[in-house]
Amino acid sequence: MNTKLISKNPTAYHNYNIEEKIEAGIVLYGTEIKSIRNGRINLKDSYAYIKNSEVFASGIHISPYEHGNIFNKDPLRDKKLLLNKREINKLIGLTKQKGYSLIPISVYFKGSLVKVELGIGKGKKLYDKRQDLAKKDAQRQIAISLKNKQY
């Protein structure tokens, strides 16, 4: 199936070491789908949590649809994620371990369905973030110097 990226979480890889990814469906209403088709979704500061053996995503901001009037839902409401029981049990086991979190990485269309890519990761410490930035900067400097040396 063809996939079309709608939105990415800009801070997911900066704040977390993502160790595993899982694809999940998401429960949405009609005006939310129309707003997503217009690209009006923001994943910054979003996270997922497990409650009563169900997975929910919080902090995903879907702007109200302009022509939706009374049918618009709360932009910051918690959205239920659709996973099978085996995947949920696996997530419960991983999140009980110290430091693991569920983070929405991206939202995309898979065919006509909206899917969320969930990442399972540990939070980075400040020195880890600095180390990653230093590595990126070194790689960039190497790439620039190699580009300048080519004739």
FENSUL-V943459 format. One line per field, one symbol per residue. phi: phi as a letter, one per 30 degrees, with the letter a starting at -180 (. if undefined). psi: psi as a letter, one per 40 degrees, with the letter a starting at -180 (. if undefined). burial: # if it has 16 or more other C-alpha atoms within 10 Angstrom, else .. Layout:
phi = ???
psi = ???
burial = ???
//
This chain:
phi = .dcbdcabddcdddcbcdcbbbcbdbdbceddddddddicbbcdicabbcbhhbcbccidccdddecdhdddcddcddcdccbdedddddddddddddidbcbdcabadcicccbcccccacddddddddddddddddddddddddddddc
psi = iiihhdiihdededeihhdiihhiihhiiddddddddefgihehfiiiihhffihihiehhhiihdeebeeiihdeihhhihiiddddddddddediheiihhhdihihgbeihihhhihiiiiidddddddddddddddddddddddei.
burial = .....####..#######....####....######...#####.#####...############......##....######....#..##.##....##########....###########....#......................
//
